[in-house]
Amino acid sequence: MGDTNPVTLRECMCGDFAVPEKITIQEEFEDKELVIHNFPVFKCFQCDEITLSPKDHVEYYKNAVKHYETTNETEFDCSLSQ
């Protein structure tokens, strides 16, 4: 059988639907710019509004900081921490 997982949709403030997408974000930590790749968000079909989960934001930011503190690398890939 094929993939039976339905695509998760969210309703956007504009009334259209937003779909899961992965983006790159940048966050500051102690005068360093941390680059976080493959950050999970929802992006609207109609208005391109991006929404993110505050829980994911905190979790991946903490993981990026921990990664930086142990490796001294300013880039972190969310997909490698799952």
C-alpha positions in Angstrom: 0.0 0.0 0.0 1.0 3.6 -0.6 1.5 6.4 2.0 -1.8 6.7 3.9 -0.7 9.6 6.1 -3.0 12.6 5.2 -1.3 16.0 4.7 -1.9 18.2 7.8 -3.5 21.5 7.0 -4.2 24.5 9.1 -6.5 27.4 8.5 -4.7 30.7 7.9 -6.0 34.1 9.2 -6.9 35.0 5.6 -9.3 32.0 5.5 -7.3 29.8 3.1 -5.2 26.8 4.1 -1.6 26.5 5.2 0.5 23.4 4.6 3.6 22.1 6.4 6.9 23.4 5.0 10.5 23.6 6.2 12.4 26.9 6.2 15.7 28.3 7.4 15.6 30.8 10.3 18.3 32.8 12.1 18.4 33.4 15.8 20.8 35.3 18.1 22.8 33.6 20.9 25.5 35.5 22.8 26.5 37.8 19.8 26.4 34.8 17.4 24.0 34.3 14.6 22.7 30.7 14.7 21.3 29.4 11.4 18.6 26.8 11.9 17.8 24.7 8.8 14.7 22.6 8.1 12.6 24.4 10.7 9.0 23.1 10.5 6.3 25.8 9.8 3.0 26.1 8.1 2.8 28.3 4.9 -0.4 29.7 3.5 -1.4 28.8 -0.1 -3.0 32.2 -0.6 -1.1 34.9 1.3 2.3 33.1 2.0 1.9 33.8 5.7 4.2 31.7 7.8 3.2 30.4 11.2 5.3 28.4 13.6 4.7 26.4 16.8 6.1 28.3 19.8 6.9 24.9 21.3 9.0 23.9 18.2 10.7 27.3 18.2 11.8 26.9 21.8 12.8 23.2 21.4 14.9 23.7 18.2 16.5 26.9 19.5 17.6 25.0 22.6 18.9 22.2 20.4 20.8 24.7 18.2 22.4 26.4 21.2 23.4 23.0 22.6 24.8 22.1 19.2 26.8 25.3 19.1 28.1 24.9 22.6 29.4 21.4 21.9 30.7 21.8 18.4 31.2 25.6 18.0 29.2 25.3 14.7 26.6 28.1 14.1 24.5 26.0 11.8 22.0 23.4 13.0 19.7 21.1 11.0 16.4 20.3 12.7 15.9 17.2 10.6 19.0 15.6 12.2 17.6 16.0 15.7 14.4 14.0 15.3 
